[in-house]
Amino acid sequence: MPEKIYHVAVEATLDVIGGKWKPVILCHLGGRTLRTGELCQLMPDVSQRVLTRQLRELEADNIVQRKVYNQVPPKVEYSLTKEGKSLRNILLAMSNWGKDKVERLQKQGNSVEIIDNDPHPFSNME
């Protein structure tokens, strides 16, 4: 008997990158390495505790690599693994869909905006 059963394939994807913060983390890490503090600055609405938990979950799923430097104060860097980089097309599609959604809302008179409308470094990721 399988350990885990998914009813549709998208569940397997959401099992790894689902939630509010994981896709945002992945977009910021796309093609570059960032420290925890840099991620906190880029994501001011997430708490340090939640960010750390999400990063650890992504690390456990082999999506994010965590590199710890033996120094004082401690230095920890995060980057995408090869498997994490394989999410590029999914993240680009999500970003494009979100941009289109915001544009539709704006045309309907809603006050909504995207602060950073750049597709982020993952758009240039190999």
C-alpha positions as CSV (number, residue, x, y, z in Angstrom):
1,M,0.0,0.0,0.0
2,P,1.4,3.5,-0.9
3,E,2.5,5.7,1.9
4,K,0.8,8.7,0.4
5,I,-2.0,8.9,-2.2
6,Y,-2.8,11.9,-4.3
7,H,-6.1,12.1,-6.0
8,V,-4.8,14.5,-8.7
9,A,-1.2,15.3,-9.6
10,V,-1.4,18.9,-8.7
11,E,-1.8,17.8,-5.0
12,A,1.8,16.5,-5.2
13,T,3.0,19.9,-6.3
14,L,0.9,21.7,-3.7
15,D,2.3,19.4,-1.1
16,V,5.7,20.9,-1.7
17,I,5.0,24.5,-2.6
18,G,1.5,25.1,-1.3
19,G,0.7,27.9,1.1
20,K,1.0,31.6,1.2
21,W,4.8,32.0,1.6
22,K,6.6,29.2,-0.2
23,P,6.0,30.4,-3.8
24,V,7.1,33.9,-2.7
25,I,10.3,32.5,-1.1
26,L,11.0,30.6,-4.3
27,C,10.5,33.6,-6.5
28,H,12.9,35.7,-4.4
29,L,15.5,32.9,-4.4
30,G,15.2,32.2,-8.1
31,G,18.7,32.5,-9.6
32,R,20.3,33.9,-6.5
33,T,21.4,33.2,-3.0
34,L,19.9,35.1,-0.1
35,R,20.4,35.3,3.7
36,T,17.5,35.1,6.1
37,G,17.7,38.8,6.8
38,E,17.5,39.6,3.1
39,L,14.4,37.4,2.7
40,C,12.8,39.2,5.7
41,Q,13.4,42.6,4.1
42,L,11.9,41.3,0.8
43,M,8.9,39.8,2.7
44,P,8.1,42.3,5.4
45,D,4.7,40.7,6.2
46,V,6.0,37.3,7.2
47,S,7.3,36.6,10.7
48,Q,10.8,35.3,11.3
49,R,9.3,32.1,12.8
50,V,7.1,31.4,9.8
51,L,9.8,32.2,7.3
52,T,12.2,29.8,9.1
53,R,9.6,27.0,9.2
54,Q,8.8,27.4,5.5
55,L,12.5,27.4,4.5
56,R,13.1,24.3,6.6
57,E,10.1,22.5,4.9
58,L,11.5,23.5,1.5
59,E,14.9,22.2,2.5
60,A,13.4,18.9,3.6
61,D,11.7,18.6,0.2
62,N,15.1,19.2,-1.5
63,I,13.8,22.5,-3.1
64,V,16.0,24.8,-1.1
65,Q,19.7,24.4,-0.1
66,R,20.8,25.8,3.3
67,K,24.4,26.7,3.7
68,V,25.7,27.5,7.2
69,Y,29.0,29.3,7.7
70,N,30.9,28.6,10.9
71,Q,31.4,32.2,12.1
72,V,30.1,34.6,14.7
73,P,27.5,35.9,14.2
74,P,26.2,32.9,12.3
75,K,25.7,33.3,8.6
76,V,23.1,31.2,6.8
77,E,22.4,31.4,3.0
78,Y,19.6,29.9,1.0
79,S,19.5,29.0,-2.6
80,L,17.5,26.8,-5.0
81,T,18.6,23.2,-5.6
82,K,18.4,21.7,-9.1
83,E,14.9,20.4,-8.2
84,G,13.9,23.9,-6.9
85,K,15.0,25.4,-10.2
86,S,12.8,22.9,-12.0
87,L,9.8,24.9,-10.6
88,R,10.7,27.8,-12.9
89,N,7.9,27.4,-15.4
90,I,5.3,26.9,-12.7
91,L,6.4,30.0,-10.8
92,L,6.5,32.1,-14.1
93,A,3.0,30.9,-14.9
94,M,1.8,31.8,-11.4
95,S,3.4,35.2,-11.7
96,N,1.9,35.9,-15.1
97,W,-1.5,34.8,-14.0
98,G,-1.3,37.1,-10.9
99,K,-0.2,40.0,-13.1
100,D,-3.2,39.5,-15.4
101,K,-5.5,39.2,-12.4
102,V,-4.3,42.5,-10.9
103,E,-4.7,44.2,-14.3
104,R,-8.3,42.9,-14.5
105,L,-9.1,44.1,-11.0
106,Q,-7.6,47.6,-11.8
107,K,-9.8,47.8,-14.9
108,Q,-12.8,47.1,-12.7
109,G,-11.8,50.1,-10.5
110,N,-10.3,48.1,-7.7
111,S,-7.4,49.7,-5.8
112,V,-4.8,47.0,-6.1
113,E,-1.2,47.0,-7.2
114,I,1.9,44.9,-7.5
115,I,4.9,46.7,-5.9
116,D,7.6,44.6,-7.7
117,N,6.2,43.8,-11.1
118,D,9.5,42.3,-12.3
119,P,9.2,38.5,-12.9
120,H,12.1,38.2,-10.5
121,P,15.4,36.4,-11.1
122,F,13.8,33.1,-11.8
123,S,12.7,34.3,-15.2
124,N,16.4,34.2,-16.2
125,M,17.2,31.0,-14.4
126,E,18.5,28.1,-16.4
